[in-house]
Amino acid sequence: MNRSLVVEPPDKQRARMAAACAVLGCEMRLRILEVLARNAGTLHVEAIAEAVGISQPTASYHLMRLLQVGFVSFEKGALHHYYSISHERMTDMLWAILERIHP
């Protein structure tokens, strides 16, 4: 498998991995990722908030954290901000983790 990763010093790579794992350590963020993965498209913040049962500002905060580590992508529309899973491999990884946890 050919992976084109940016070559960084090992310490920097570990720090980025730790930050990504910390973001995934929040159950609400995992629920948001699951909603986005099941939707297989883009959703606006209000729809995501409603789907996981939280307020729009809280959803925005969690989406910002997911965006910071590259798990989601963002588009600004005329009326809403839209989010989606950043890469198909991210969706595959999420399903693999969920299947492992809940066989």
Backbone hydrogen bonds, N-H to C=O, Kabsch-Sander energy under -0.5 kcal/mol:
donor,donor_aa,acceptor,acceptor_aa,energy
3,R,1,M,-0.7
4,S,2,N,-0.5
5,L,3,R,-1.2
8,E,6,V,-0.7
12,K,9,P,-0.6
13,Q,9,P,-2.1
14,R,10,P,-2.5
15,A,11,D,-2.0
16,R,12,K,-2.2
17,M,13,Q,-2.4
18,A,14,R,-2.7
19,A,15,A,-2.1
20,A,16,R,-2.2
21,C,17,M,-2.6
22,A,18,A,-2.3
23,V,19,A,-1.9
24,L,20,A,-1.8
25,G,21,C,-0.7
25,G,22,A,-0.7
26,C,23,V,-1.1
27,E,25,G,-0.6
30,L,26,C,-1.8
31,R,27,E,-2.2
32,I,28,M,-2.4
33,L,29,R,-2.6
34,E,30,L,-2.3
35,V,31,R,-2.3
36,L,32,I,-2.4
37,A,33,L,-2.6
38,R,34,E,-2.7
39,N,35,V,-1.8
40,A,36,L,-1.5
41,G,36,L,-0.7
43,L,83,Y,-2.4
45,V,81,H,-1.5
47,A,44,H,-0.6
48,I,44,H,-2.0
49,A,45,V,-2.9
50,E,46,E,-2.3
51,A,47,A,-2.2
52,V,48,I,-1.8
53,G,49,A,-1.1
54,I,49,A,-2.3
59,A,55,S,-2.4
60,S,56,Q,-2.7
61,Y,57,P,-2.0
62,H,58,T,-2.2
63,L,59,A,-2.7
64,M,60,S,-2.2
65,R,61,Y,-1.9
66,L,62,H,-2.1
67,L,63,L,-2.4
68,Q,64,M,-2.3
69,V,65,R,-1.0
70,G,67,L,-1.3
71,F,66,L,-2.3
72,V,66,L,-0.8
73,S,84,S,-2.9
75,E,82,Y,-2.5
77,G,75,E,-0.7
77,G,80,H,-3.0
82,Y,75,E,-3.4
83,Y,43,L,-3.0
84,S,73,S,-1.6
86,S,71,F,-2.2
90,M,87,H,-1.3
91,T,87,H,-1.2
92,D,88,E,-2.2
93,M,89,R,-2.5
94,L,90,M,-2.4
95,W,91,T,-2.5
96,A,92,D,-2.3
97,I,93,M,-2.4
98,L,94,L,-2.6
99,E,95,W,-2.7
100,R,96,A,-1.9
101,I,97,I,-2.2
102,H,98,L,-2.9
